[in-house]
C-alpha cells in the first residue's frame, strides 16, 4: 500500500471534509446540492402536486444529499 494511501486511510471524517476535493467530485457535489435544493422547493410548494411528483422529488432529495455528502469527504491521493 502506498504511504499516501495509508495517510488517507487514517484521516478522520472532519479531516477528510476539510481536505481538498478533486475536481470531478466538486462538480458532483454542486450537482447534488442543486438536485437537493430543487426537490426541496418542489416538496414544500404551497400548491397541491400529484403524488408521483412529490414521490420522485423525495427520492431526488435523498440522492442529491448522498451525492453531496460522499463527494465532500473524497480526497485526492
C-alpha positions in Angstrom: 0.0 0.0 0.0 1.3 3.4 -0.8 2.4 5.7 2.0 0.0 8.4 0.9 -2.9 5.9 0.9 -2.1 4.9 4.5 -2.2 8.6 5.5 -5.6 9.0 3.8 -6.9 5.8 5.5 -6.0 7.2 8.9 -7.8 10.6 8.4 -10.9 11.3 10.4 -14.1 12.4 8.7 -13.5 16.0 9.8 -10.0 16.0 8.3 -11.3 14.5 5.1 -14.1 17.1 4.9 -11.5 19.9 5.3 -9.1 18.5 2.7 -9.0 19.5 -0.9 -11.6 17.7 -3.1 -10.8 16.5 -6.6 -12.4 18.5 -9.5 -14.8 15.8 -10.6 -16.2 15.4 -7.0 -16.5 19.2 -6.7 -18.7 19.1 -9.8 -20.7 16.2 -8.4 -21.1 18.0 -5.1 -22.5 21.0 -6.8 -25.0 18.9 -8.9 -26.1 17.1 -5.7 -26.7 20.4 -3.9 -28.7 21.7 -6.9 -30.8 18.5 -7.0 -31.5 18.6 -3.3 -32.4 22.2 -3.4 -34.8 21.9 -6.4 -36.5 18.8 -4.9 -36.8 20.7 -1.6 -38.6 23.5 -3.3 -41.0 21.1 -5.0 -41.7 19.3 -1.8 -42.5 22.5 0.1 -44.5 24.1 -2.8 -47.7 25.7 -1.5 -49.8 24.2 -4.3 -51.1 20.6 -4.5 -48.9 18.5 -6.7 -49.6 14.9 -8.0 -48.3 12.2 -5.7 -45.9 10.9 -8.3 -44.2 14.3 -8.4 -43.7 14.5 -4.7 -42.5 10.9 -4.5 -39.9 11.5 -7.2 -38.8 14.7 -5.5 -38.3 12.9 -2.3 -36.1 10.3 -4.0 -34.1 13.0 -5.8 -33.6 14.9 -2.5 -32.1 11.8 -0.9 -29.9 11.0 -3.9 -28.7 14.6 -4.1 -27.9 14.7 -0.4 -26.0 11.4 -0.5 -24.0 12.5 -3.6 -23.1 15.8 -1.8 -22.0 14.0 1.4 -19.9 11.4 -0.4 -18.3 14.0 -2.7 -17.4 16.2 0.3 -15.3 13.6 2.0 -13.5 12.4 -1.1 -9.8 13.4 -1.0 -7.0 13.4 -3.6 -4.5 10.6 -3.2 
